[in-house]
Amino acid sequence: MSAGRIFGKPGRTLACLLAGGIALFQVTPVAAQPGELLQLVQTIALPGVRGRIDHLDIDLDGGRLFVAALGNNTVEVVDLRAGRRSARIRDLREPQGLAYVPGAKRVFVASGGSGRVDVFAGDTLAPVGRIDRLEDADNVRYEPASERLYVGYGGGLAVLEAPTIRLVNRIKLAGHPESFQLESTGSRIFVNVPDARQIAVVDRKQGNVAATWALGEVRANFPMALDEAQHRLFVATRRPAALLVFDTKSGERVASVPIGGDADDLFFDGERKQIYAICGEGVITVVQQQDADHYVAIGRVRTASGARTGLFVPEQRTLYVAVPVQQSTPAEIRVYSVK
């Protein structure tokens, strides 16, 4: 397959990335309410961040949260230990997906507006390379075993080597990919392809689409999560607003549960057997897995209008939710403790 151009952007220093008078806001603790499924324990302000906020990732060892502020054309870096924004990566064009790679200590940022993946050193945030020709670059997933990243773009998945910052393959799909999930014990990637009204099953060893599962009457399948142990795939749709459950062995749909509208991120909590659907209408719908084939919505946690993305970190038992600016209230990260 053809390789993308790789080169650094000289002249941009850490001082440049941090310039602009970034205010440092201390964390605001919030009193948890007893009996809540998700307890809001703190908020971290993101002053000066305008517009839509897309996906997040975490540097667990460094205690940093990376936030793709799409509408602001920046990546916001939050120091979770200090409870404040500590840095900002500027001059991006609609950053959508990102991944922090611990081994390489690099941050990979996929920007839909520029159609490329920019790579930054994890410590200084200085640019170290980029890969072009990835129009509408979006979601990013990292596979530690192979040290490869998968990037949804245009009409396919791009496969990148993290250590070399090299494009090694392109896997064509029937439309633009939204959320996708990688098996850790197998070679499949499950991909939402809403334009084609399907879920594509990609064999990442063969580098091709092995199967497609039609969605039928439902539309707008954007977020996805995976319960690999129970062989179940979770897909949230917007028309209607529902959580669909698929058997990954057969591709058959086994359950459907109504959820909040405009879902854009979905997470499975294997310890509690719960699914968290972050919905832009201003709620997190919590769905309980009773067994592999039976599910029930057990609660709706109010957030804010337009809060549709986040990150669940099982090691911390924490769910981070990105909240865009609300009239006079700045954008923020809300931190929820999971019971």
C-alpha positions in Angstrom: 0.0 0.0 0.0 1.1 3.6 -0.5 2.9 5.3 2.4 2.0 8.8 3.6 4.5 11.7 3.8 6.3 11.9 7.2 8.0 15.0 8.4 8.2 17.2 11.4 7.1 20.9 11.6 10.2 22.9 12.6 10.0 26.1 14.6 7.2 25.2 16.9 8.5 25.0 20.4 6.9 24.2 23.7 6.7 27.9 24.4 4.7 28.3 21.3 2.3 25.6 22.3 1.8 27.0 25.7 1.6 30.6 24.6 -1.6 32.6 24.8 -2.0 33.2 28.4 -3.6 29.9 29.4 -5.3 30.3 32.7 -4.8 27.6 35.3 -8.0 26.7 37.1 -8.0 24.6 40.2 -10.4 21.7 40.4 -13.8 22.3 41.8 -14.8 19.5 44.2 -18.4 18.5 44.1 -20.2 16.8 46.9 -21.4 13.3 45.9 -25.0 12.4 46.4 -25.6 9.0 48.1 -27.3 6.4 45.9 -26.2 7.9 42.6 -25.1 5.4 39.9 -22.4 7.9 38.9 -21.2 10.4 41.5 -20.0 13.7 40.2 -16.9 14.3 42.3 -15.2 17.3 40.6 -15.2 19.6 37.6 -12.2 21.0 35.8 -12.7 24.2 33.8 -11.5 24.6 30.2 -11.7 28.4 29.8 -11.5 29.8 26.3 -12.6 26.5 24.7 -15.4 27.2 22.2 -17.5 24.9 20.2 -17.8 21.1 20.0 -15.5 18.8 22.0 -14.7 15.5 20.5 -12.8 12.5 21.9 -10.4 12.0 24.9 -7.5 9.8 26.0 -5.4 9.5 29.1 -1.8 9.2 30.2 -2.3 7.1 33.3 1.3 7.2 34.5 1.6 10.9 33.9 -1.8 11.8 35.3 -2.9 13.7 32.2 -6.1 13.9 30.2 -6.0 14.8 26.5 -9.1 16.5 25.1 -9.7 17.0 21.4 -11.4 20.4 21.3 -12.7 20.2 17.7 -14.4 23.5 17.6 -11.5 25.3 19.2 -8.9 23.7 16.9 -6.8 22.7 19.9 -6.0 19.8 22.2 -6.4 20.7 25.8 -4.1 18.9 28.3 -5.4 18.5 31.8 -3.2 17.8 34.8 -5.5 15.5 36.8 -3.3 15.6 39.9 -3.4 19.4 40.1 -7.0 19.6 38.8 -6.3 22.1 36.1 -5.5 22.6 32.4 -1.7 22.6 32.1 -1.0 23.0 28.4 -2.6 23.4 25.0 -1.6 22.2 21.5 -2.6 24.9 19.0 -3.0 25.3 15.3 -4.9 22.2 14.6 -7.8 21.9 12.2 -10.8 20.2 13.8 -9.0 17.6 16.0 -11.4 14.7 16.4 -9.6 11.5 17.7 -6.4 11.1 19.6 -4.3 8.5 21.4 -1.6 8.6 23.9 0.9 5.8 23.3 2.8 5.1 26.6 5.6 3.0 25.1 6.6 5.6 22.5 5.6 8.5 24.8 3.8 10.2 21.9 0.4 11.8 21.3 -1.3 11.1 18.0 -4.0 13.6 17.0 -6.3 12.9 14.0 -7.7 16.1 12.5 -10.6 16.0 10.1 -10.1 19.5 8.8 -6.5 19.0 7.8 -6.9 15.4 6.8 -3.8 14.2 8.7 -2.5 12.7 11.9 -0.1 15.0 13.8 2.4 13.4 16.3 3.7 15.2 19.4 6.3 14.2 22.0 4.6 13.1 25.2 6.8 15.2 27.5 7.3 18.5 25.7 4.3 18.3 23.3 6.7 19.4 20.5 5.8 18.1 17.1 7.8 15.1 15.9 6.0 14.1 12.7 2.8 13.7 10.8 1.0 11.6 8.2 -0.9 13.2 5.4 -3.6 12.2 3.0 -6.1 11.0 5.6 -9.1 13.1 4.7 -11.7 13.5 7.5 -9.4 11.7 10.0 -11.5 10.8 13.0 -11.4 8.0 15.6 -8.0 6.5 16.7 -7.4 3.2 18.4 -4.0 1.8 19.6 -3.1 -1.9 19.7 -0.3 -2.4 22.2 0.7 -5.9 21.1 1.6 -4.8 17.6 2.4 -1.1 18.4 0.0 -0.1 15.7 -2.6 2.6 15.5 -5.8 2.4 13.5 -7.3 5.6 12.3 -10.8 6.0 10.8 -10.7 8.4 7.8 -12.5 9.0 4.5 -13.8 5.6 3.4 -11.5 3.3 5.4 -9.1 2.6 8.2 -5.4 3.7 8.1 -2.9 1.5 9.8 0.1 3.3 11.4 3.2 2.1 13.1 3.6 4.0 16.4 7.5 3.8 16.8 8.2 4.8 13.2 5.3 7.1 12.5 4.7 5.3 9.2 1.6 4.5 7.3 1.7 0.7 6.5 -1.8 -0.1 5.1 -5.2 1.2 4.2 -8.3 -0.9 4.6 -11.2 0.2 2.4 -14.8 0.3 3.8 -18.2 1.1 2.3 -18.3 4.6 3.9 -16.8 6.8 6.5 -16.0 4.8 9.7 -17.3 6.1 13.1 -16.4 4.3 16.3 -14.6 0.9 16.1 -13.3 -1.6 18.5 -10.4 -4.1 18.4 -10.5 -7.6 19.8 -7.5 -8.2 22.1 -7.7 -12.0 21.8 -8.6 -12.2 18.2 -7.8 -10.4 14.9 -11.1 -8.7 14.2 -12.1 -5.0 14.2 -15.7 -4.1 14.5 -16.5 -0.8 12.7 -19.6 1.3 12.6 -20.3 2.5 9.0 -23.4 4.6 9.3 -23.5 5.8 5.7 -23.8 2.1 4.6 -26.1 1.3 7.5 -23.9 -1.6 8.6 -21.2 -2.9 11.0 -18.1 -4.0 9.1 -16.0 -6.8 10.5 -12.4 -6.3 9.5 -9.7 -9.0 9.7 -6.7 -6.9 10.7 -4.2 -9.7 9.8 -5.6 -10.1 6.3 -6.3 -6.3 6.0 -9.7 -6.7 4.6 -13.4 -6.7 5.4 -14.4 -10.3 6.4 -18.1 -9.7 6.9 -20.8 -7.0 7.2 -23.8 -6.9 9.5 -26.8 -5.0 8.2 -28.6 -2.7 10.7 -32.0 -3.0 9.2 -34.5 -0.3 10.1 -32.2 1.6 12.5 -30.0 4.5 11.5 -27.0 6.6 12.6 -24.8 4.0 14.4 -22.0 6.2 15.8 -20.6 4.9 19.2 -19.6 1.4 20.0 -18.2 -0.7 22.9 -17.1 -4.4 23.2 -17.6 -7.1 25.9 -15.1 -9.5 24.5 -15.5 -12.1 27.3 -19.2 -12.5 26.6 -18.9 -12.1 22.9 -21.1 -9.1 22.8 -20.9 -5.9 20.8 -22.7 -2.7 21.9 -23.8 -0.2 19.3 -25.7 3.0 20.0 -28.0 4.5 17.3 -29.6 7.9 17.1 -32.7 7.0 14.9 -34.2 5.7 17.1 -32.1 6.4 20.2 -31.3 2.9 21.2 -28.5 0.6 22.5 -28.2 -2.5 20.2 -26.5 -5.7 21.4 -24.9 -8.1 18.9 -23.5 -11.6 19.2 -20.0 -11.3 17.8 -20.0 -15.0 16.9 -23.1 -15.0 14.8 -23.6 -11.3 14.0 -27.2 -11.5 15.2 -28.9 -8.8 17.2 -29.9 -10.2 20.6 -31.2 -7.1 22.5 -32.3 -3.5 22.1 -32.7 -0.9 24.9 -33.9 2.8 24.6 -31.3 5.4 25.6 -30.9 9.1 25.5 -30.7 11.0 22.2 -27.5 12.0 20.3 -25.2 9.4 21.8 -21.5 9.8 20.7 -19.5 7.8 23.2 -20.2 4.4 24.7 -18.3 2.4 27.3 -18.6 -1.1 28.9 -17.7 -1.5 32.5 -16.7 -5.2 32.8 -16.4 -5.1 36.6 -19.9 -3.8 37.2 -21.5 -5.2 34.0 -22.7 -1.7 33.1 -22.8 0.3 29.9 -22.5 4.1 29.9 -24.0 5.9 27.0 -23.0 9.6 26.9 -25.8 11.4 25.1 -25.8 14.9 23.7 -29.3 15.6 24.8 -27.7 16.0 28.3 -27.8 12.6 30.0 -25.7 9.6 30.6 -27.9 6.5 30.2 -26.7 3.6 32.4 -27.6 0.1 31.2 -27.2 -3.0 33.3 -26.1 -6.3 31.7 -28.2 -8.9 33.5 -26.7 -11.7 31.3 -25.3 -11.9 27.8 -28.7 -11.5 26.2 -30.7 -9.3 28.7 -30.2 -5.6 29.4 -32.2 -2.9 31.3 -31.7 0.8 31.6 -31.3 1.5 35.3 -30.7 5.2 35.4 -30.2 8.6 33.6 -27.6 10.9 35.0 -28.1 14.6 34.0 -25.1 16.3 32.4 -25.5 19.3 30.0 -26.8 19.9 26.5 -24.1 19.0 24.0 -22.1 16.8 26.4 -21.8 13.8 24.1 -18.2 12.5 24.5 -16.0 11.2 27.3 -13.7 8.5 28.5 -14.2 5.6 31.0 -11.0 4.6 32.8 -11.6 1.3 34.5 -8.3 1.5 36.4 -9.5 4.6 38.1 -13.2 3.6 38.3 -13.8 7.0 36.7 -15.9 8.4 33.9 -14.8 11.7 32.4 -17.4 13.7 30.4 -16.6 16.7 28.2 -19.1 19.6 28.6 -19.0 22.4 26.0 -19.4 26.0 27.0 -22.9 26.7 28.4 -23.8 30.4 28.0 -21.8 32.1 30.8 -20.3 28.8 32.0 -16.9 27.8 30.5 -16.4 24.4 29.0 -15.3 21.8 31.5 -14.5 18.2 32.2 -16.9 16.5 34.7 -15.4 13.7 36.7 -17.7 10.9 37.8 -16.8 8.2 40.3 -18.4 4.9 39.4 -20.0 3.0 42.3 
